[in-house]
């Protein structure tokens, strides 16, 4: 985890590494005659690419970059992304959204239980009238409650325990 942005070289190295890992996983399943498992992996990769492509429609470059580089910067947490984006956004709060997301992950990251699987589900809904980002981290950690006030951004917390943290960031657009 680093405070500095990733360089283009680092991004390409991470992307190539992930791509090769996926190819090796497909090859291994094919070598073991597990054709259905290989097809599922290919379908999962295809769905992930569709989500990332849809995510680019937001027109929130910092938020998109944060999500796309998340697994490289926070490797102890597995992120799952779902998007329903019917309208692009040109929101001045892009930096505020990213800073809130970053602060919440950093708040628990050093306190994660290394023997527990950590999963982050991010769901984004965006249309002409609203933008919602649901953040749901599940796993195990020992961190104090997060008390970060933010202006110009609606944050509704639904759960904040040592095993589940769920909130929704929302913007009402005109």
Secondary structure, 3 states (H helix, E strand, C coil): CCCCCCCHHHHHHHHHHHHHHHHHHHHHHHHCCCHHHHHHHHHHHHHHHHHHHHHHHHCCHHHHHHHHHHHHHCCCEEEEEEEEECCCCCCCCHHHHHHHHHHHHHHHHCCECCCCCEEEEEEEEECCCEEEEEEEEECCECCCCCCCCCCCCEEEEEEECCCEEEEEEEEECC
